[in-house]
Amino acid sequence: MDPLRLIAGVAFITFSIFLLIFAKSILAFAINLTIGILLLAFEKAENQIEERKDLKPQKTKK
């Protein structure tokens, strides 16, 4: 789990809201919101992959 990616995702979403309110830029809002959502989605997918690796039974040598 990478907390920096999680923080970056939330920061991009927050910044996109700031741009929409103060800069009135729909395009910048959409781009930053998309980046933020993708960062959060990649973080979630990475966590699921790590959980699957943990659940996979270990092969033992005899």
Phi and psi in degrees as GROMACS dihedral restraints (atoms count N, CA, C in turn):
[ dihedral_restraints ]
;  ai    aj    ak    al  type     phi  dphi    fc
    3     4     5     6     1  -109.1    20    10
    4     5     6     7     1   103.0    20    10
    6     7     8     9     1   -65.5    20    10
    7     8     9    10     1   -25.2    20    10
    9    10    11    12     1   -65.8    20    10
   10    11    12    13     1   -38.5    20    10
   12    13    14    15     1   -67.3    20    10
   13    14    15    16     1   -37.9    20    10
   15    16    17    18     1   -64.7    20    10
   16    17    18    19     1   -45.6    20    10
   18    19    20    21     1   -63.7    20    10
   19    20    21    22     1   -40.9    20    10
   21    22    23    24     1   -64.4    20    10
   22    23    24    25     1   -39.7    20    10
   24    25    26    27     1   -62.2    20    10
   25    26    27    28     1   -46.0    20    10
   27    28    29    30     1   -65.8    20    10
   28    29    30    31     1   -38.2    20    10
   30    31    32    33     1   -64.8    20    10
   31    32    33    34     1   -40.8    20    10
   33    34    35    36     1   -64.1    20    10
   34    35    36    37     1   -40.8    20    10
   36    37    38    39     1   -65.4    20    10
   37    38    39    40     1   -44.0    20    10
   39    40    41    42     1   -62.4    20    10
   40    41    42    43     1   -43.4    20    10
   42    43    44    45     1   -64.7    20    10
   43    44    45    46     1   -35.1    20    10
   45    46    47    48     1   -66.2    20    10
   46    47    48    49     1   -37.4    20    10
   48    49    50    51     1   -65.6    20    10
   49    50    51    52     1   -41.4    20    10
   51    52    53    54     1   -59.0    20    10
   52    53    54    55     1   -44.7    20    10
   54    55    56    57     1   -63.6    20    10
   55    56    57    58     1   -38.8    20    10
   57    58    59    60     1   -65.9    20    10
   58    59    60    61     1   -41.6    20    10
   60    61    62    63     1   -73.9    20    10
   61    62    63    64     1   -49.2    20    10
   63    64    65    66     1   -94.0    20    10
   64    65    66    67     1   -37.1    20    10
   66    67    68    69     1   -93.7    20    10
   67    68    69    70     1   -13.3    20    10
   69    70    71    72     1    54.9    20    10
   70    71    72    73     1    39.3    20    10
   72    73    74    75     1  -110.6    20    10
   73    74    75    76     1   104.9    20    10
   75    76    77    78     1   -68.0    20    10
   76    77    78    79     1   -39.8    20    10
   78    79    80    81     1   -64.0    20    10
   79    80    81    82     1   -46.8    20    10
   81    82    83    84     1   -63.8    20    10
   82    83    84    85     1   -38.7    20    10
   84    85    86    87     1   -59.4    20    10
   85    86    87    88     1   -48.2    20    10
   87    88    89    90     1   -64.7    20    10
   88    89    90    91     1   -42.1    20    10
   90    91    92    93     1   -65.1    20    10
   91    92    93    94     1   -48.1    20    10
   93    94    95    96     1   -67.8    20    10
   94    95    96    97     1   -36.8    20    10
   96    97    98    99     1   -64.4    20    10
   97    98    99   100     1   -41.4    20    10
   99   100   101   102     1   -62.9    20    10
  100   101   102   103     1   -44.0    20    10
  102   103   104   105     1   -62.0    20    10
  103   104   105   106     1   -44.2    20    10
  105   106   107   108     1   -62.2    20    10
  106   107   108   109     1   -44.4    20    10
  108   109   110   111     1   -65.6    20    10
  109   110   111   112     1   -40.4    20    10
  111   112   113   114     1   -64.0    20    10
  112   113   114   115     1   -40.8    20    10
  114   115   116   117     1   -61.8    20    10
  115   116   117   118     1   -42.5    20    10
  117   118   119   120     1   -67.7    20    10
  118   119   120   121     1   -37.6    20    10
  120   121   122   123     1   -67.0    20    10
  121   122   123   124     1   -41.2    20    10
  123   124   125   126     1   -63.8    20    10
  124   125   126   127     1   -38.2    20    10
  126   127   128   129     1   -63.1    20    10
  127   128   129   130     1   -43.6    20    10
  129   130   131   132     1   -65.5    20    10
  130   131   132   133     1   -42.7    20    10
  132   133   134   135     1   -64.2    20    10
  133   134   135   136     1   -39.7    20    10
  135   136   137   138     1   -64.0    20    10
  136   137   138   139     1   -39.5    20    10
  138   139   140   141     1   -64.7    20    10
  139   140   141   142     1   -39.5    20    10
  141   142   143   144     1   -65.8    20    10
  142   143   144   145     1   -38.4    20    10
  144   145   146   147     1   -64.1    20    10
  145   146   147   148     1   -43.0    20    10
  147   148   149   150     1   -63.6    20    10
  148   149   150   151     1   -38.6    20    10
  150   151   152   153     1   -65.4    20    10
  151   152   153   154     1   -39.8    20    10
  153   154   155   156     1   -64.8    20    10
  154   155   156   157     1   -37.9    20    10
  156   157   158   159     1   -64.5    20    10
  157   158   159   160     1   -36.8    20    10
  159   160   161   162     1   -69.5    20    10
  160   161   162   163     1   -32.6    20    10
  162   163   164   165     1   -81.3    20    10
  163   164   165   166     1   -21.1    20    10
  165   166   167   168     1   -65.7    20    10
  166   167   168   169     1   127.8    20    10
  168   169   170   171     1   -66.0    20    10
  169   170   171   172     1   139.9    20    10
  171   172   173   174     1   -79.5    20    10
  172   173   174   175     1   136.2    20    10
  174   175   176   177     1   -81.3    20    10
  175   176   177   178     1   133.6    20    10
  177   178   179   180     1  -106.4    20    10
  178   179   180   181     1   140.6    20    10
  180   181   182   183     1   -90.5    20    10
  181   182   183   184     1   140.3    20    10
